[in-house]
Amino acid sequence: MNLYLRYFNDETVVSSVEEAVDFLKGLNIEDFEIDDKFVGDLTEFVNSDSTYPKRYKVKQHYYFIVIKTNVQTIEEFKRNNIKSLLENDDNGSANKPSKSSPLSEELYGWYDAQLIFKRVISNPSTGKSSYKDTPFRAVVKAQSPLHCYDRIVDYLKSRDDIDARSQFPSARGRNFSFSYIGSTKPETI
């Protein structure tokens, strides 16, 4: 098992707690001490049966995440992220039914979709940035709900007025919702 770590735009896939600690030390994260207590907690998480991501608080509204994964590279993690959540676990037993199943169903047409993402807002006078929950709603023509989600996120990431450090919710999470409108474009919503 490997570990995916991310802090803002810095991310990696490592194969051990030691490599994870080296990666985090290389980031020189202010206000976060990498001590024996942290290493012990990370080791406990890695050795546990937990399949949920682990967040570590750096300071108010600043976290880095650690996710257990079977992939070897960042590219593989990004490519297989959604697909691996839908597959069986290592024991061969099926995962619990999830909201992901309807996301992949192909139903070509128009969707009314909304997501709430964490937008980075910079304050020029202080030079500091903060995250702000920002709703975005669109009517999108797509092949499936997941394709609709991908098109919205791609659009938002391409906008010049949205900071690249902004964070987008999971398609499976509560911050993304959609409804299928039909095969013809609606006049109004």
Backbone as a ProteinNet text record, in pm:
[ID]
protein_1_A
[PRIMARY]
MNLYLRYFNDETVVSSVEEAVDFLKGLNIEDFEIDDKFVGDLTEFVNSDSTYPKRYKVKQHYYFIVIKTNVQTIEEFKRNNIKSLLENDDNGSANKPSKSSPLSEELYGWYDAQLIFKRVISNPSTGKSSYKDTPFRAVVKAQSPLHCYDRIVDYLKSRDDIDARSQFPSARGRNFSFSYIGSTKPETI
[TERTIARY]
84.4	0	88.4	47.4	118.1	33.4	92.1	23.7	28.3	-87.4	-96	-102	-14.6	-13.2	-32.1	-109.4	-130.3	-139.4	-67.5	-77.2	-78.2	-192.7	-215.5	-178.2	-82.4	-47.2	65.4	123.3	229.7	167	199.2	142.2	241.9	227	315.8	249.7	305.4	270.5	398.3	392.7	509.8	473.8	576.6	551.4	573.2	610	633.2	609.3	596.2	580.6	706	822.4	948.6	953.9	912.7	909.9	808	694.8	593.4	650.4	721.5	782	886.5	968.5	1068.9	1002	892.1	818.8	767.7	706.1	649.9	759.5	871.1	983	1034.7	1034.2	1080.1	990.8	865.6	773.8	796.4	865.6	888.9	759.7	662.1	531.6	543.9	516.3	519.6	408.3	429.7	329	290.4	371.8	343.2	471.8	470.4	589.3	580.6	681.5	688.6	772.9	703.9	770.7	734.1	781.1	753.8	604.7	532.4	387.8	318.3	354.8	296.5	332.6	459.9	504.3	430.8	411	336.5	191.1	129.4	-10.1	-23.6	69.3	66.4	88.5	181	207.1	83.9	17.8	-104.8	-213.2	-227.9	-325.3	-293.6	-166.7	-125.5	-152.7	-128.5	-146.7	-291.4	-378.2	-518.3	-597.6	-720.1	-809.7	-887	-867.1	-941.8	-918.3	-1027.2	-1016.5	-1044.7	-1069.9	-1099.1	-970.6	-970.3	-853.6	-833.1	-711.2	-678	-633.2	-693	-654.3	-574	-467.3	-387.1	-396.2	-435.1	-451.7	-316.6	-286.8	-164.1	-192.1	-294.1	-346.2	-489	-557	-697.6	-719.6	-803.8	-841.8	-729	-619.3	-510.1	-484.9	-495.3	-477.6	-391.9	-333.2	-282.6	-350.6	-362.1	-434	-340.9	-378	-307.6	-414.4	-395.1	-490.6	-414.7	-467.2	-409.3	-449.6	-354.7	-381.9	-293.6	-333.9	-253	-175.2	-193.1	-126.1	19.9	98.8	242.6	283.9	203	241.6	124.7	156.4	54	-40.7	14.8	-68.2	-167.4	-119	-205.1	-312.9	-275.5	-372.2	-484	-448.2	-548.4	-635.2	-573.7	-646.8	-742.3	-700.6	-778.7	-854.5	-849.9	-911.4	-1056.8	-1140.3	-1282.2	-1303.6	-1233	-1252.2	-1218.9	-1111.8	-1071.4	-1172.2	-1244	-1344.8	-1463.7	-1484.4	-1598.6	-1567.3	-1437.8	-1400	-1407.6	-1391	-1388.3	-1262.2	-1270.6	-1152.5	-1061.1	-946	-845.7	-898	-995.9	-1048.3	-1148.2	-1179.3	-1272.2	-1417	-1443.8	-1582.7	-1620.3	-1743.1	-1788.4	-1795.1	-1758.8	-1773.9	-1921.7	-1950.9	-2089.1	-2142.2	-2271.4	-2326.1	-2298.6	-2265.1	-2232.8	-2303.5	-2291.2	-2352	-2280.3	-2160.7	-2083.2	-2151.2	-2223.9	-2285.2	-2372.7	-2466.9	-2547.5	-2466.2	-2352.4	-2270.1	-2216.3	-2189.9	-2128.4	-2229.5	-2356.1	-2458	-2467.5	-2455.6	-2461.9	-2606.3	-2629.6	-2760.5	-2732.9	-2719.6	-2681.1	-2793.2	-2754.6	-2851.7	-2806.7	-2904.9	-2878.6	-2897.7	-2804.9	-2807.9	-2807.4	-2884.5	-2877.5	-2792.8	-2673.3	-2579.3	-2528	-2498.3	-2442	-2333.9	-2224.2	-2122.8	-2078.4	-2031	-1976.7	-1829.4	-1742.3	-1599.1	-1533	-1413.3	-1337.5	-1248	-1291.1	-1220.4	-1116.9	-997	-891.4	-914	-926.8	-944.9	-819.6	-752	-629.7	-660.8	-593.1	-605.3	-475.8	-479.5	-356.9	-288.1	-364.6	-303.6	-220.7	-261	-185.9	-100.9	-133.2	-60.6	-103	-205.9	-253.3	-373.3	-396.6	-509.8	-595.1	-720.7	-811.5	-906.3	-971.1	-1068.5	-1209.1	-1291.8	-1431	-1518.2	-1618.5	-1712.5	-1787.2	-1779.4	-1837.1	-1927.3	-2057.8	-2146.7	-2134.1	-2149	-2147.9	-2254.3	-2341.2	-2449.6	-2442	-2468	-2463.4	-2556.4	-2599.8	-2674.4	-2573.6	-2551.5	-2442.8	-2494	-2446.7	-2476.2	-2364.8	-2402.4	-2301.3	-2351.4	-2257.4	-2287.8	-2332.4	-2296.7	-2332.2	-2317.5	-2368.9	-2348.8	-2200.9	-2118.5	-1975.7	-1910.2	-1952.1	-1901.8	-1943.5	-2064	-2113.3	-2023.7	-1995.6	-1908.1	-1770.6	-1712.3	-1580.2	-1579	-1684.3	-1690.6	-1696.4	-1772	-1780.8	-1645.8	-1581.9	-1452	-1348.1	-1344.2	-1250.2	-1273.7	-1401	-1433.3	-1383.7	-1412.3	-1371.3	-1219.1	-1149.9	-1003.3	-943.3	-1014.1	-961.2	-982.9	-1065.4	-1094.5	-977.4	-944.8	-833.9	-862.6	-990.3	-1025	-1034.9	-1005.3	-1009.7	-868.9	-820.4	-685.3	-667	-550.4	-521.6	-520.9	-507.2	-507.8	-648.5	-749.8	-888.1	-909.2	-997	-1020.6	-1163.1	-1177.5	-1307.7	-1356	-1486.5	-1539.5	-1536.2	-1551.4	-1564.9	-1699.9	-1705.4	-1834.2	-1929.9	-1876.5	-1959.1	-2007.5	-1948.9	-1977.8	-2107	-2137.8	-2263.1	-2255.6	-2135.5	-2120.5	-2133.6	-2178.7	-2210.6	-2349	-2436.3	-2570.7	-2608.9	-2698.2	-2737.9	-2878.5	-2941.6	-3068	-3067.7	-3117.9	-3124	-3245.4	-3224.5	-3332.4	-3397.5	-3316.3	-3368.8	-3274.9	-3320	-3234.2	-3239.2	-3335	-3341.2	-3305.7	-3238.1	-3193.2	-3313.6	-3313.3	-3425.1	-3425.4	-3544.3	-3556.9	-3507.1	-3554.2	-3512.7	-3509.5	-3436.2	-3428.6	-3493.5
-118.2	0	123.8	224.7	351.2	460.7	579.4	694.7	810.5	874.3	997.4	1111	1211	1327.7	1453	1548.1	1673.7	1788.6	1896.8	2022.4	2132.8	2195.3	2291.2	2225.3	2280.1	2223.1	2121.1	2101.6	2002.9	1868.3	1767.7	1635.3	1529.5	1410.5	1300	1168.6	1060.3	925.4	863	811.8	751.1	611.1	531.7	393.1	365	466.7	442.9	570.4	552	665.6	752.5	688.7	763.5	855.9	804.2	887.1	999.7	971.5	1075.2	1185.9	1147.5	1245.6	1328.5	1263.2	1336.9	1438.3	1397.5	1488	1609.3	1584.6	1694.1	1785.7	1729.4	1812.5	1901.6	1849.2	1925.8	2044.6	2040.5	2151.3	2269.2	2245.3	2350.2	2420	2341.3	2395.4	2469.5	2599.6	2679.9	2635.3	2649.3	2621.2	2473.2	2383.9	2240.6	2168.5	2104.5	2035.6	1886.9	1838.6	1695.7	1631.4	1585.6	1526.5	1378.4	1314.8	1172	1144.7	1237.9	1220.1	1214.4	1306.7	1306.6	1179	1140.1	1019.1	896.9	890.8	781.1	778.8	895.8	904.2	863.2	909.3	873.3	722.4	665.9	521.7	443.2	489.3	424.4	428.3	542.9	554.4	456.6	450.5	362.6	215.9	178	38.6	3.5	101.7	78.3	24.1	-17.7	-66.4	47	168.4	282.3	302.2	324.2	351.4	498.3	576.7	718.7	800.2	911	1000.1	1059	1095.3	1156	1298.9	1392.5	1533.1	1572.5	1647.8	1702.2	1854.1	1912.7	2058.1	2125	2220.4	2297.8	2422.4	2494.3	2607.1	2627.6	2726	2744.3	2747.9	2657.2	2646.3	2595.7	2547.1	2492.4	2348.4	2257	2114.5	2051.7	1937.3	1851.4	1716.7	1641.8	1515	1399	1281.5	1157.1	1054.3	988	888.2	758.4	647.6	517	480.8	425.8	392.8	277.6	211.8	104.4	151.4	275.9	326.4	358.9	371.7	395.8	540.1	613.2	748	845.2	973.7	1078.4	1065.1	1044.7	1034.9	918.9	805.9	689.5	718	790.8	826.1	912.1	1013.1	1102.3	1029.6	943.6	872.1	768.3	701.8	591.8	627.8	751.3	793.3	749.3	791.6	757.5	609.4	556.7	416.8	323	350.6	262.1	263.1	371.6	376.3	286.2	256.7	175	25.6	-8.7	-148.3	-218.3	-349.6	-428	-398.5	-417.6	-396.9	-518.7	-516.2	-622.3	-758.7	-764.6	-891.4	-953.6	-885.2	-938.9	-912.4	-846.1	-815.5	-682.2	-670.9	-548.3	-434.8	-316.4	-197.3	-168.9	-90.7	-51.9	26.2	17.4	98.5	245.7	318.4	459.1	544.2	674.1	769.3	766.4	704.5	702	623.4	519.3	434.4	514.1	595.6	673.3	777.5	817.9	918.3	867.5	739.1	682.5	639.1	634.6	590	687.6	633.7	719.4	758.7	887.3	943.6	1078.1	1074.8	1193.5	1297.4	1420.7	1529.5	1644.9	1722.6	1844	1817.9	1874	1860.6	1998.7	2013.1	2131.8	2089.6	2146	2100.6	2217	2186.1	2286.4	2221.9	2296	2250.5	2367.5	2335.5	2436.1	2403.5	2496.3	2471.4	2573.1	2540.1	2628.7	2715.8	2840.2	2934.8	3010.8	3023.3	3099.1	3247	3323	3467.6	3533.2	3613.5	3679.9	3821	3862.6	3999	4072	4159.5	4226.6	4310.4	4365.9	4452.1	4372.5	4247.8	4166.7	4060.3	4029.5	3925	3784.7	3774	3643.3	3599.5	3469.6	3412.2	3331.5	3315.3	3231.8	3160.5	3057.5	2982.2	3032.1	3038.1	3078.6	2980	2923.3	2835.3	2916	2871.3	2944.2	2851.4	2882.6	2798.9	2835.8	2735.6	2757.5	2666.5	2724.7	2649.2	2667.6	2558.5	2565.7	2462.1	2491.6	2395	2344	2211.8	2153	2036.9	2030.8	1915.2	1813.8	1692	1592.4	1451.4	1356.7	1216.8	1142	1195.4	1132.7	1238.4	1211.4	1307.4	1331.4	1226.1	1242	1329.2	1311.9	1395.5	1541	1561.4	1695.7	1758.7	1683	1730.4	1768.1	1679.2	1704.7	1830.6	1851.5	1970.3	2098.1	2095.4	2213.6	2243.2	2141.3	2161.4	2209.5	2150.2	2194.4	2341.1	2379.5	2518.7	2612.7	2577.5	2663.8	2674.1	2563.6	2565.5	2648.6	2662.8	2738.7	2888.9	2931.1	3074.7	3148	3264	3344.1	3401.9	3421.8	3484.1	3382.7	3256.5	3155	3103	3122.5	3083.1	2932.5	2890.9	2748.3	2668.6	2735.7	2666.1	2634.6	2680.7	2651.6	2500.6	2455.4	2312.2	2278.7	2167.6	2126.8	2001.8	1993.5	1879.6	1751.4	1642	1513.9	1509	1441.2	1424.1	1343.4	1261.2	1177.1	1251	1365.9	1436.1	1515.5	1571.8	1647.2	1786.2	1827.7	1960.3	1959.6	1846.6	1840.7	1778.1	1847.6	1794.1	1821.1	1737.7	1751.6	1696.6	1740.9	1680.1	1675.8	1566	1547.5	1624.1	1710.8	1792.2	1725.4	1667.5	1602.7	1615.7	1569	1569.4	1701	1787.1	1916.1	2027.3	2129.3	2239.7	2313.3	2337	2407.9	2555.8	2613	2757.5	2837.3	2802.4	2870.1	2768.6	2804.7	2718.7	2792.7
0	0	0	-76.2	-84.4	-20.8	-11	46.8	-51.3	-70.2	-148.6	-48	-62.9	24.9	-58.5	-3.6	-74.2	25.5	-6.5	67.5	-37.2	-57.1	-164.5	-297	-372.5	-502.4	-495.3	-378.1	-361.4	-329.5	-410.9	-390.8	-433.3	-375.7	-408.9	-372.5	-424.6	-383.3	-329.3	-206.1	-143	-95	-63.2	-25.1	122.9	201.7	344.4	425.5	554.9	645.8	641.1	631.9	627.9	505.4	389.3	268.8	282.9	347.1	370.1	457.8	564.1	654.5	579.2	495.9	417.3	324.4	258.6	169.9	247.8	363.6	443.4	496.9	538.5	585.4	472.6	349.8	234.7	202.1	247.6	221.6	315.5	427.2	527.5	566.4	610.4	648	781.1	775.9	899.3	992.4	1120.8	1223.7	1231	1174.7	1186.3	1221.2	1336.1	1383.6	1351.1	1283.4	1251.8	1361.2	1465.4	1580.5	1593.4	1700.8	1722.1	1736.9	1797.7	1815.1	1678.6	1589.7	1455.4	1381	1382.9	1312.3	1366.9	1498.6	1559.9	1514.1	1506	1461.8	1315.4	1231.4	1089.5	1072.7	1148.4	1142.6	1186.1	1290.9	1338.4	1231.2	1163.6	1054.9	942.1	902.2	791.9	826.5	951.2	992.1	1027.7	1032.5	1069.4	950.1	976.7	871.9	805.5	850.7	799.3	650	577.4	433.8	403.3	505.9	486.7	481.1	407.4	408.5	547.5	577.6	706.8	681.1	754.9	742.4	865.5	841.5	950.7	943.9	1054.5	1059.5	1079.3	991.4	1001.1	1085.5	1047.4	1124.7	1078.5	1131.4	1098.8	947.4	898	756.9	665.8	720.9	641.1	684.8	590.5	617.6	509	541.1	435.6	453.8	344.5	350.5	317.1	372.8	345.9	308.4	194	146.5	118.1	168.1	136	-6.7	-82.1	-221.7	-266.8	-375	-433.4	-555.7	-598.7	-718.3	-688.3	-795.4	-781.8	-811.3	-891.1	-933.9	-918.9	-922.1	-916.2	-1034.7	-1153.5	-1273.3	-1260.9	-1211.9	-1193.7	-1089.1	-983.5	-879.7	-937.8	-1014.3	-1072.1	-1174.2	-1254.5	-1358.2	-1298.6	-1192.5	-1137.1	-1011.3	-969.5	-843.6	-832.8	-922.9	-917.4	-945.1	-1045.4	-1082.6	-966.6	-891.8	-783.3	-669.1	-652.6	-546.9	-577.5	-704.1	-744	-747.2	-746.8	-758.2	-623.2	-625.3	-502.6	-424.6	-291.4	-209.7	-221.5	-154.4	-166.2	-122.5	-34.9	14.4	-82.4	-191.1	-288.4	-255.6	-145.7	-112.1	-173.3	-213.8	-279.6	-180	-225.5	-141.1	-120.7	-18.6	7.1	-111.7	-138.3	-247	-218.8	-322.2	-302	-405.4	-384.6	-476.7	-612.3	-618.1	-741.5	-851.9	-817.7	-919.1	-1016	-968.1	-1062.4	-1139.1	-1086.2	-1153.9	-1285.9	-1294.7	-1415	-1520.7	-1483.9	-1579.3	-1695.8	-1816.7	-1935.6	-1964.3	-1962.1	-1993.7	-2059.5	-2192.8	-2268.5	-2266.4	-2238.9	-2238.6	-2152.5	-2107.8	-2030.6	-1881.5	-1803.1	-1658.1	-1594.5	-1488.2	-1403.9	-1285.2	-1274.1	-1171.9	-1088.1	-963	-872.7	-789.6	-771.2	-676.9	-592.5	-475.3	-383.9	-369.1	-412.4	-404.2	-313.4	-268.7	-180.4	-268.1	-282.1	-369	-286.6	-340.7	-273.6	-301.2	-193.2	-202.3	-144	-224	-179.1	-132.1	-27.9	24	-12.1	-112.3	-158.2	-50	42.9	143.8	244.7	273.9	370.1	302.4	177.4	106.6	146.3	229.8	275	192.6	196.8	124.6	219.4	183.1	261.9	166.9	219.1	139.7	170.2	67.1	84.1	7.2	75.5	8	-98.2	-223	-335.1	-416.1	-421.5	-503.7	-651.4	-736.3	-880.5	-940.5	-1023.9	-1086.1	-1236.6	-1310	-1455.5	-1516.1	-1636.4	-1717.1	-1819.5	-1817.4	-1894.2	-1978.7	-2101.8	-2186.8	-2165	-2125.5	-2091.5	-2120.4	-2116.7	-2143.9	-2018.7	-1899.9	-1772.5	-1663.3	-1544.1	-1435	-1404.6	-1412.9	-1387.1	-1494.9	-1619.6	-1728.4	-1705.4	-1657.8	-1624.3	-1517.7	-1412.4	-1304.4	-1361	-1441	-1498.6	-1584.6	-1662.3	-1748.5	-1664.1	-1554.3	-1467.1	-1403.4	-1348.3	-1282.7	-1383.6	-1503.1	-1606.4	-1642	-1652.6	-1684.9	-1574.2	-1449.5	-1338.5	-1329.7	-1351	-1345.7	-1457.7	-1568.9	-1682.8	-1669.8	-1575.1	-1561.1	-1496.1	-1550.7	-1498.3	-1360.6	-1328.2	-1200.7	-1085.7	-1111.8	-1006.4	-983.1	-861.4	-821.8	-837.7	-884.8	-907.2	-776.3	-662.6	-533.5	-484.1	-554.8	-515.6	-513.4	-423	-407.5	-446.8	-519.3	-570.5	-497.6	-474.4	-399.4	-482.3	-415	-483.1	-553	-665.3	-734.4	-647.8	-559	-471.5	-346.9	-318.9	-194.6	-196.9	-82.1	-67.8	-131.6	-172.3	-232.1	-384.5	-440.1	-581.8	-595.6	-666	-689.2	-835	-885.9	-1025.3	-1043.4	-1150.6	-1191.9	-1344.7	-1396.5	-1540.8	-1592.1	-1692.6	-1746.8	-1866.2	-1954.9	-2073.5	-2190.8	-2305.1	-2422.9	-2500.8	-2469.7	-2537.4	-2439.8	-2491.3	-2406.9	-2348.8	-2217.3	-2156.9	-2193.5	-2202.9	-2230.7	-2111.5	-1993.2	-1870.2	-1757.4	-1655.8	-1535.6	-1420.2
[MASK]
+++++++++++++++++++++++++++++++++++++++++++++++++++++++++++++++++++++++++++++++++++++++++++++++++++++++++++++++++++++++++++++++++++++++++++++++++++++++++++++++++++++++++++++++++++++++++++++

